[in-house]
């Protein structure tokens, strides 16, 4: 009787193990995704600049854009990207003070202020004390400054250049900090944090009193030719690339043209914010479209910088999102098969690309805090 019972238990165990294996296999399969780019875009070619003078710096952040994301986009666009024009490349380490796997707040703080800080912090040190950012120092040095993003303005990356807070989730507090930031051109979303607040303050009216031309549509924004601009187009975040079209590119170039009117130069941070969202949701098609939109904008910025001759362009990520692996692809038809290993961030090195005078300073492997120090040195800013 015992032997029969033991055989029965063994049979149940083997069946359970088999079903468990099948379920694990199916779970893994659901994380694989294939995407084909039906409409590849043409890329630009830029020549090396001869000037050694750095008058302007444009920092372009692909939020969550790791090396695999770039590699997959390169395959999907038939083996060409505008980023390829950046002949100087390096790698940045992204860890933060209290965690190996960072978030955009701590990673952004490191690049904006030169200090490693705790997870979820916005331009404060590990003790919670406020830090000066690149936009603060550039403004003090007589440069104009700009921020263009596709996310809500109180989100982590734009906030590290405009606010100080121990918790990136305190978005109403962070929005109020925009009243005292030194940024001249601000473009993004998240309008509800400014005019539908729990404290009933209308920050948009207060920003007007601070000298900003406040806009709530692109048409209003595009009409402005000079002066301080605060453009917050909608509540929440801007739509994904397929819906918003070339809005990011237009806003970036509009901001650059206004900032460039300053004889001393400018510093601008331009972020393809929603690359990160697509990594979190493991949405490969939208991820590729977001990177394409970002890279198309990189191409326009590089052509502008080539003509200007005194502009350094640095393209990088704050961290990688999704734990992406490129499993297969076809350069001829622009298809890629990828696997996401997580819906969070990973701790791998992220690529850094540079073009223009001073680009040679961004080679090798370095901490993300070095982004701040290198830019400060090249612009001759005082810390």
Order of alpha helices (4+ residues) and beta strands (2+ residues): alpha-beta-beta-alpha-beta-alpha-alpha-beta-alpha-alpha-beta-alpha-alpha-beta-alpha-beta-alpha-alpha-beta-alpha-alpha-beta-beta-beta-beta-beta-beta-beta-alpha
